[in-house]
Amino acid sequence: MRNERDAMGTVEIPDGALWGAQTQRAIQNFDISGLTFDRRFIEALGWVKKACAQANFDLGLLDPQAGTAILQACEEVIVGRLDAHFPVDVFQTGSGTSTNMNANEVIANRAIQLLGGEIGSKAIHPNDHVNLGQSSNDVIPTAIHIAAILAIRDDLIVALSCLYDRLREKAQVFDPIVKTGRTHLQDATPIRLGQEFGGYAAQVQNGIARARQAIEALRPLPLGGTAVGTGINCPVGMPSKAIEYLNRWLNTDLVEATNHIEANSARDACVEASGQLKTIAVSLTKIANDIRWLASGPRNGLGELKLPAVQPGSSIMPGKVNPVMAEALIMACAQVIGYDTAITLGGLGSVFELNMMMPLIAHNLLHGITLLSRATRAFAERCVAGIEADEGRCQEIVERNLALATALVPYLGYDRAAEIAKEAQRSGRTVRQVALEWQVMTPEELDKVLDPRKMTGVGSRE
């Protein structure tokens, strides 16, 4: 163990630890969940610290030796080499100060190591050098925005695009297959299976647009607001320089917030981004649930789709195969919706000049993006890509569909068509069989009017 001092006194710290006194106090105080910030957030925090150090270096506020060492230490944080030195629990001070100081102390001590100095000596100071011109109150939300943007851009949009491609492929392959539409869980007029999958693809396309809207909401950064948004102790020009570096390194289009009071005090952009994720989750649930139901059976369900068998479905029923990939996606989506509730409550934690639930927001937002990305990719590759249609089953069901009587309405009127449908239901016959028996039209006319494929276009009466 080694001893280090802070404003509250002396603290014992494990010898090999790069963190300092404030981090050690946080470890002792917040032994709560065992959850720590994930890789994406620590990486983003490293980028923010590196950009600020580079800006301060350019402005002549860090000497070359210290500046170079700090930049190298930041790079090690970014690539994950120092992850073991970020042990602070997610459930901590609401501003994330403990994690900001954890980063400051680790970067300072690692920079001291690189220069051959003694850890804990503060030859490079965590506050005076690494945190120069910054506050937890603008650094932590900046890191949240950057981490979420990178996760949405590099993970979620890529996964959604993969699912969109698979659904579009199936829409084209399945376009010739006519099947029964369903509304209120009851038979409705026919639809092509390709049209159904085209609708799913459109939902995912809208999801990609929503993900991009989430990025747009997160683009303005609070960096430069320091403690309460007034920018106290922040060198003139430092935030803009730091953001320029971030854009260059990350290929982003980040901007400095136009109003730092708002940017420090409210986390509305995170709530908005989470709302987009929730909407995407709702949309994906509809798709996965539909596919699960359409594949129900194989003998006593709808059975219009055949899903790829990826694993045995039962520990007691031999040969049973379940729609496990759809179920996994549905559960992931439910969790993301739960995360959104927590993030919404986190947004309500904005009081006066600061939000006091930022670690909660960061944890839930980033985990939601990761979960949605991975579940979507798995569903696309291990379920949708291998879906097959049972064309014979689709034809069988659509021929028995009482809603085919809808096509008779323009010729016979609603009431007469309804009588035919009711008789077909009562007798167990098809609409076609009853209409032929009642001689409401010639067989040739009925073949033309009751053509299920014709009913799937715009209008059905020539």
C-alpha positions as CSV (number, residue, x, y, z in Angstrom):
1,M,0.0,0.0,0.0
2,R,1.0,3.6,-0.4
3,N,-0.4,6.8,1.2
4,E,-1.8,9.7,-0.7
5,R,-3.3,12.9,0.5
6,D,-6.2,15.0,-0.7
7,A,-8.2,17.8,0.8
8,M,-9.8,15.5,3.3
9,G,-6.6,13.8,4.6
10,T,-4.6,10.7,4.0
11,V,-5.8,7.6,2.1
12,E,-4.2,4.2,1.7
13,I,-4.1,3.0,-1.9
14,P,-2.9,-0.4,-3.4
15,D,0.7,0.0,-4.7
16,G,0.0,-1.0,-8.3
17,A,-3.1,1.2,-8.7
18,L,-2.8,4.2,-10.9
19,W,-5.7,5.9,-9.3
20,G,-5.4,8.4,-6.4
21,A,-7.0,9.4,-3.2
22,Q,-10.3,10.6,-4.6
23,T,-10.8,7.4,-6.6
24,Q,-10.0,5.4,-3.5
25,R,-12.6,7.2,-1.4
26,A,-15.1,6.6,-4.2
27,I,-14.3,2.8,-4.1
28,Q,-15.0,2.8,-0.4
29,N,-18.1,4.9,-0.5
30,F,-19.8,3.4,-3.5
31,D,-19.6,-0.3,-3.0
32,I,-23.1,-0.6,-4.3
33,S,-23.7,-2.5,-7.6
34,G,-20.5,-3.9,-8.9
35,L,-21.3,-2.2,-12.2
36,T,-18.6,0.0,-13.7
37,F,-18.6,2.2,-16.8
38,D,-18.2,0.2,-20.0
39,R,-15.4,0.3,-22.5
40,R,-17.2,2.7,-24.8
41,F,-17.6,5.4,-22.1
42,I,-14.0,5.0,-20.8
43,E,-12.8,5.3,-24.4
44,A,-14.9,8.5,-24.9
45,L,-13.6,9.9,-21.7
46,G,-10.0,9.3,-22.9
47,W,-10.8,11.1,-26.1
48,V,-12.1,14.1,-24.2
49,K,-9.1,14.3,-22.0
50,K,-6.8,13.9,-24.9
51,A,-8.5,16.7,-26.9
52,C,-8.4,19.1,-24.0
53,A,-4.7,18.3,-23.3
54,Q,-3.9,18.9,-27.0
55,A,-5.8,22.2,-27.0
56,N,-4.1,23.3,-23.8
57,F,-0.7,22.2,-25.2
58,D,-1.4,24.3,-28.4
59,L,-2.3,27.3,-26.2
60,G,1.0,27.0,-24.3
61,L,-0.7,26.0,-21.1
62,L,1.1,22.7,-20.7
63,D,4.9,22.4,-21.0
64,P,6.1,20.0,-23.8
65,Q,7.3,17.3,-21.5
66,A,4.1,17.1,-19.3
67,G,1.8,17.6,-22.4
68,T,3.4,14.8,-24.3
69,A,3.2,12.4,-21.4
70,I,-0.4,13.3,-20.7
71,L,-1.3,12.7,-24.4
72,Q,0.3,9.3,-24.3
73,A,-1.5,8.4,-21.2
74,C,-4.8,9.5,-22.7
75,E,-4.1,7.3,-25.7
76,E,-3.6,4.3,-23.4
77,V,-7.0,5.0,-21.8
78,I,-8.6,5.2,-25.3
79,V,-7.3,1.8,-26.4
80,G,-8.2,0.1,-23.2
81,R,-4.8,-0.6,-21.7
82,L,-5.7,1.1,-18.4
83,D,-9.3,-0.2,-18.0
84,A,-8.4,-2.1,-14.8
85,H,-7.7,1.2,-13.2
86,F,-11.3,2.4,-13.6
87,P,-13.1,0.6,-10.7
88,V,-15.6,3.2,-9.6
89,D,-19.2,2.0,-9.3
90,V,-21.9,3.5,-11.7
91,F,-24.0,4.4,-8.7
92,Q,-21.9,7.3,-7.3
93,T,-22.0,11.0,-7.2
94,G,-24.7,12.2,-9.6
95,S,-22.3,14.5,-11.5
96,G,-19.9,11.7,-12.2
97,T,-17.1,13.6,-10.4
98,S,-15.7,10.4,-9.0
99,T,-15.2,9.0,-12.5
100,N,-13.8,12.2,-13.9
101,M,-11.3,12.3,-11.0
102,N,-10.6,8.7,-11.6
103,A,-9.6,9.6,-15.1
104,N,-7.6,12.6,-14.0
105,E,-5.7,10.6,-11.4
106,V,-5.0,7.6,-13.7
107,I,-3.8,9.8,-16.6
108,A,-1.6,11.9,-14.2
109,N,0.0,8.9,-12.6
110,R,0.5,7.1,-15.8
111,A,2.1,10.3,-17.3
112,I,4.4,10.4,-14.2
113,Q,5.3,6.8,-14.8
114,L,6.2,7.5,-18.4
115,L,8.5,10.3,-17.3
116,G,10.2,8.0,-14.8
117,G,8.7,9.6,-11.7
118,E,7.0,8.3,-8.6
119,I,3.2,7.5,-8.7
120,G,1.3,9.8,-6.4
121,S,4.0,12.5,-6.4
122,K,1.7,14.8,-8.3
123,A,4.6,16.0,-10.4
124,I,1.8,16.0,-13.0
125,H,-1.3,17.1,-11.2
126,P,-4.7,15.5,-11.8
127,N,-6.5,18.8,-11.3
128,D,-4.0,21.4,-12.4
129,H,-2.8,19.6,-15.5
130,V,-5.1,16.8,-16.6
131,N,-8.3,18.6,-15.7
132,L,-7.1,22.1,-16.8
133,G,-10.0,24.2,-18.0
134,Q,-12.5,21.5,-17.3
135,S,-15.0,20.4,-14.7
136,S,-16.8,17.1,-14.2
137,N,-20.0,19.0,-15.0
138,D,-19.0,19.5,-18.6
139,V,-16.6,16.6,-19.2
140,I,-18.9,13.8,-18.1
141,P,-21.9,14.9,-20.3
142,T,-19.5,15.5,-23.2
143,A,-18.2,11.9,-22.8
144,I,-21.8,10.6,-22.7
145,H,-22.6,12.4,-26.0
146,I,-19.5,11.2,-27.7
147,A,-19.8,7.6,-26.5
148,A,-23.4,7.4,-27.6
149,I,-22.8,9.0,-31.0
150,L,-19.9,6.5,-31.7
151,A,-22.0,3.6,-30.5
152,I,-25.0,4.6,-32.6
153,R,-23.0,5.3,-35.7
154,D,-20.6,2.4,-35.6
155,D,-22.8,-0.3,-34.0
156,L,-26.5,0.4,-34.1
157,I,-26.9,1.9,-37.6
158,V,-24.6,-0.9,-39.0
159,A,-26.8,-3.6,-37.3
160,L,-30.1,-2.0,-38.5
161,S,-28.7,-1.7,-42.0
162,C,-27.8,-5.4,-42.0
163,L,-31.4,-6.2,-40.9
164,Y,-32.8,-3.9,-43.5
165,D,-30.8,-5.6,-46.3
166,R,-32.0,-9.1,-45.1
167,L,-35.6,-8.0,-45.0
168,R,-35.5,-6.3,-48.4
169,E,-34.0,-9.5,-49.9
170,K,-36.8,-11.6,-48.5
171,A,-39.4,-9.0,-49.7
172,Q,-38.2,-9.6,-53.2
173,V,-38.0,-13.4,-53.0
174,F,-41.5,-13.6,-51.3
175,D,-43.2,-11.1,-53.6
176,P,-45.0,-13.8,-55.7
177,I,-46.6,-15.4,-52.7
178,V,-50.1,-14.3,-51.8
179,K,-51.3,-14.9,-48.2
180,T,-54.0,-13.9,-45.8
181,G,-53.7,-10.5,-44.2
182,R,-54.8,-10.2,-40.6
183,T,-56.2,-7.4,-38.6
184,H,-57.4,-7.7,-35.0
185,L,-56.0,-11.3,-35.1
186,Q,-58.8,-12.1,-37.6
187,D,-58.6,-12.9,-41.3
188,A,-58.4,-9.8,-43.5
189,T,-58.0,-9.2,-47.3
190,P,-55.0,-10.9,-49.0
191,I,-51.5,-9.4,-49.0
192,R,-48.4,-10.6,-50.6
193,L,-45.8,-12.0,-48.3
194,G,-43.3,-9.8,-50.0
195,Q,-45.4,-6.7,-49.2
196,E,-45.4,-7.8,-45.6
197,F,-41.6,-8.1,-45.5
198,G,-41.4,-4.8,-47.4
199,G,-43.3,-3.2,-44.5
200,Y,-40.9,-4.6,-42.0
201,A,-38.0,-3.3,-44.1
202,A,-39.6,0.2,-44.1
203,Q,-39.9,0.1,-40.3
204,V,-36.2,-0.6,-40.1
205,Q,-35.4,2.1,-42.6
206,N,-37.3,4.5,-40.4
207,G,-35.3,3.2,-37.4
208,I,-32.1,4.1,-39.2
209,A,-33.4,7.6,-39.7
210,R,-34.4,7.8,-36.0
211,A,-30.9,6.7,-35.0
212,R,-29.4,9.5,-37.1
213,Q,-31.8,11.9,-35.4
214,A,-30.4,10.7,-32.1
215,I,-26.9,11.5,-33.3
216,E,-28.1,15.0,-34.4
217,A,-29.5,15.7,-30.9
218,L,-26.2,14.7,-29.3
219,R,-23.9,16.7,-31.5
220,P,-23.8,19.9,-29.4
221,L,-21.2,19.4,-26.6
222,P,-21.2,21.0,-23.1
223,L,-17.4,21.2,-23.1
224,G,-16.3,24.6,-22.0
225,G,-19.1,25.3,-19.5
226,T,-17.0,24.1,-16.6
227,A,-18.8,24.2,-13.2
228,V,-22.2,25.9,-13.9
229,G,-22.1,26.8,-17.6
230,T,-20.3,30.1,-17.2
231,G,-17.0,28.8,-18.3
232,I,-15.1,29.8,-15.2
233,N,-11.3,28.9,-15.4
234,C,-11.7,27.7,-18.9
235,P,-9.0,29.2,-21.2
236,V,-10.4,31.2,-24.1
237,G,-10.5,29.1,-27.2
238,M,-9.8,25.8,-25.5
239,P,-13.2,24.1,-26.1
240,S,-13.4,25.0,-29.7
241,K,-9.9,23.7,-30.3
242,A,-10.6,20.5,-28.4
243,I,-13.8,19.9,-30.4
244,E,-11.8,20.5,-33.6
245,Y,-9.4,17.7,-32.6
246,L,-12.3,15.4,-31.7
247,N,-13.9,15.8,-35.1
248,R,-10.6,15.2,-36.8
249,W,-9.8,12.1,-34.8
250,L,-13.3,10.6,-34.7
251,N,-14.6,11.7,-38.1
252,T,-17.6,13.4,-36.4
253,D,-19.4,16.6,-36.7
254,L,-19.5,17.8,-33.1
255,V,-20.2,21.4,-32.2
256,E,-19.8,23.5,-29.1
257,A,-23.2,24.1,-27.4
258,T,-24.6,27.5,-28.2
259,N,-25.9,27.9,-24.6
260,H,-23.6,26.4,-22.0
261,I,-26.1,27.0,-19.1
262,E,-28.6,24.7,-20.8
263,A,-25.9,22.3,-21.9
264,N,-24.6,21.9,-18.3
265,S,-27.9,21.9,-16.5
266,A,-30.1,19.6,-18.6
267,R,-29.7,16.2,-20.2
268,D,-32.6,16.7,-22.6
269,A,-30.5,15.5,-25.6
270,C,-29.8,12.2,-23.9
271,V,-33.5,11.8,-23.1
272,E,-34.4,12.5,-26.8
273,A,-31.8,10.0,-28.0
274,S,-33.2,7.4,-25.6
275,G,-36.7,8.1,-26.9
276,Q,-35.5,7.3,-30.5
277,L,-33.9,4.0,-29.2
278,K,-37.2,3.2,-27.5
279,T,-39.1,3.8,-30.7
280,I,-36.7,1.6,-32.6
281,A,-37.1,-1.1,-29.9
282,V,-40.9,-1.0,-30.3
283,S,-40.6,-1.3,-34.1
284,L,-38.2,-4.2,-33.9
285,T,-40.5,-6.0,-31.4
286,K,-43.4,-5.8,-33.9
287,I,-41.2,-7.3,-36.6
288,A,-39.8,-10.1,-34.4
289,N,-43.2,-10.9,-33.0
290,D,-44.9,-11.1,-36.4
291,I,-42.3,-13.4,-37.7
292,R,-42.6,-15.6,-34.6
293,W,-46.3,-15.9,-35.0
294,L,-46.2,-16.4,-38.8
295,A,-43.8,-19.3,-38.1
296,S,-46.0,-20.9,-35.4
297,G,-46.6,-24.6,-35.7
298,P,-45.2,-26.4,-37.5
299,R,-48.5,-28.3,-37.8
300,N,-51.0,-26.5,-35.5
301,G,-50.1,-22.9,-36.0
302,L,-50.1,-20.4,-38.9
303,G,-47.1,-22.1,-40.4
304,E,-46.6,-19.6,-43.3
305,L,-42.9,-19.2,-42.5
306,K,-40.2,-21.7,-41.7
307,L,-37.4,-20.3,-39.5
308,P,-33.9,-21.7,-39.5
309,A,-33.3,-24.2,-36.6
310,V,-30.4,-22.9,-34.6
311,Q,-30.8,-25.0,-31.5
312,P,-33.1,-27.6,-29.9
313,G,-36.1,-26.0,-28.3
314,S,-37.0,-28.2,-25.5
315,S,-35.4,-30.3,-22.7
316,I,-38.4,-32.7,-22.7
317,M,-40.1,-32.6,-26.1
318,P,-37.9,-34.3,-28.8
319,G,-37.6,-32.5,-32.1
320,K,-39.1,-29.2,-30.9
321,V,-37.6,-26.1,-32.4
322,N,-38.4,-22.6,-31.0
323,P,-38.1,-19.1,-32.5
324,V,-35.3,-18.3,-30.2
325,M,-33.7,-15.5,-32.1
326,A,-37.0,-13.6,-32.3
327,E,-37.5,-14.1,-28.6
328,A,-34.0,-12.9,-27.8
329,L,-34.6,-9.7,-29.8
330,I,-38.0,-9.1,-28.1
331,M,-36.4,-9.4,-24.7
332,A,-33.6,-7.1,-25.6
333,C,-36.1,-4.5,-26.9
334,A,-38.1,-4.8,-23.6
335,Q,-34.9,-4.1,-21.7
336,V,-34.2,-1.0,-23.9
337,I,-37.7,0.3,-23.2
338,G,-36.9,-0.2,-19.5
339,Y,-33.6,1.7,-19.9
340,D,-35.6,4.5,-21.4
341,T,-37.8,4.8,-18.4
342,A,-34.6,5.1,-16.2
343,I,-33.1,7.7,-18.5
344,T,-36.3,9.7,-18.4
345,L,-36.2,9.7,-14.7
346,G,-32.5,10.6,-15.0
347,G,-33.5,13.6,-17.1
348,L,-35.8,14.7,-14.2
349,G,-32.6,14.8,-12.1
350,S,-31.7,18.1,-13.6
351,V,-31.9,20.7,-10.8
352,F,-30.7,24.3,-11.2
353,E,-27.3,24.3,-13.0
354,L,-26.6,20.6,-13.0
355,N,-28.1,17.1,-13.7
356,M,-27.3,14.9,-10.7
357,M,-28.1,11.5,-12.4
358,M,-25.5,11.5,-15.2
359,P,-23.8,8.1,-14.4
360,L,-27.2,6.5,-14.5
361,I,-28.0,8.1,-17.9
362,A,-24.6,7.1,-19.3
363,H,-24.9,3.5,-18.1
364,N,-28.4,2.9,-19.4
365,L,-28.0,4.8,-22.7
366,L,-24.8,3.0,-23.7
367,H,-26.0,-0.4,-22.6
368,G,-29.2,0.1,-24.5
369,I,-27.4,0.9,-27.7
370,T,-25.1,-2.1,-27.3
371,L,-27.9,-4.4,-26.5
372,L,-30.1,-3.3,-29.4
373,S,-27.2,-3.4,-31.8
374,R,-26.1,-7.0,-30.9
375,A,-29.6,-8.4,-30.7
376,T,-30.6,-6.8,-34.0
377,R,-27.5,-8.2,-35.8
378,A,-28.0,-11.7,-34.4
379,F,-31.7,-11.6,-35.4
380,A,-30.8,-10.5,-39.0
381,E,-28.0,-13.0,-39.5
382,R,-29.3,-16.1,-37.6
383,C,-33.0,-15.8,-38.3
384,V,-34.1,-13.5,-41.1
385,A,-31.4,-14.5,-43.5
386,G,-32.6,-18.1,-43.3
387,I,-36.3,-17.6,-43.4
388,E,-38.3,-19.7,-46.0
389,A,-41.9,-19.4,-47.0
390,D,-44.4,-22.3,-47.1
391,E,-46.1,-21.3,-50.3
392,G,-48.6,-24.2,-50.2
393,R,-49.7,-23.3,-46.7
394,C,-50.2,-19.6,-47.7
395,Q,-52.3,-20.6,-50.7
396,E,-54.4,-23.0,-48.6
397,I,-55.2,-20.4,-45.9
398,V,-55.9,-17.6,-48.4
399,E,-58.4,-19.7,-50.3
400,R,-60.4,-20.4,-47.1
401,N,-60.3,-16.7,-46.2
402,L,-63.8,-15.3,-45.7
403,A,-62.5,-11.8,-46.3
404,L,-62.3,-12.6,-50.0
405,A,-65.9,-11.6,-50.0
406,T,-64.6,-8.0,-49.8
407,A,-63.8,-8.2,-53.5
408,L,-67.5,-8.9,-54.3
409,V,-68.7,-5.7,-52.6
410,P,-68.3,-3.4,-55.7
411,Y,-70.4,-5.8,-57.8
412,L,-73.0,-7.1,-55.3
413,G,-73.1,-4.5,-52.6
414,Y,-71.9,-4.9,-49.0
415,D,-75.0,-6.7,-47.6
416,R,-75.1,-9.4,-50.3
417,A,-71.4,-10.0,-50.0
418,A,-71.8,-10.3,-46.2
419,E,-74.5,-12.9,-46.7
420,I,-72.1,-15.0,-48.8
421,A,-69.4,-14.7,-46.2
422,K,-71.7,-15.7,-43.4
423,E,-73.0,-18.8,-45.3
424,A,-69.4,-19.8,-46.1
425,Q,-68.6,-19.5,-42.4
426,R,-71.7,-21.5,-41.4
427,S,-71.2,-24.3,-43.9
428,G,-67.5,-24.6,-43.8
429,R,-67.2,-23.8,-47.5
430,T,-65.2,-21.2,-49.3
431,V,-66.5,-17.8,-50.5
432,R,-65.9,-19.0,-54.0
433,Q,-68.0,-22.2,-53.5
434,V,-70.9,-20.3,-52.0
435,A,-70.8,-17.6,-54.7
436,L,-70.9,-20.3,-57.4
437,E,-73.8,-22.1,-55.8
438,W,-75.8,-18.9,-55.5
439,Q,-74.9,-18.0,-59.1
440,V,-74.2,-14.4,-58.3
441,M,-71.7,-14.2,-61.1
442,T,-70.4,-16.5,-63.8
443,P,-67.5,-18.8,-63.0
444,E,-65.3,-16.8,-65.2
445,E,-66.3,-13.5,-63.5
446,L,-65.7,-15.1,-60.1
447,D,-62.3,-16.3,-61.1
448,K,-61.4,-12.8,-62.1
449,V,-62.9,-11.0,-59.1
450,L,-61.7,-13.5,-56.5
451,D,-58.1,-13.7,-57.7
452,P,-56.2,-13.2,-54.5
453,R,-53.2,-11.6,-56.1
454,K,-55.3,-9.0,-57.8
455,M,-56.6,-8.0,-54.4
456,T,-53.1,-7.1,-53.3
457,G,-52.7,-4.2,-55.7
458,V,-54.0,-0.7,-55.6
459,G,-57.8,-1.2,-56.1
460,S,-59.3,-4.4,-57.4
461,R,-62.1,-3.3,-59.8
462,E,-61.4,-2.8,-63.5
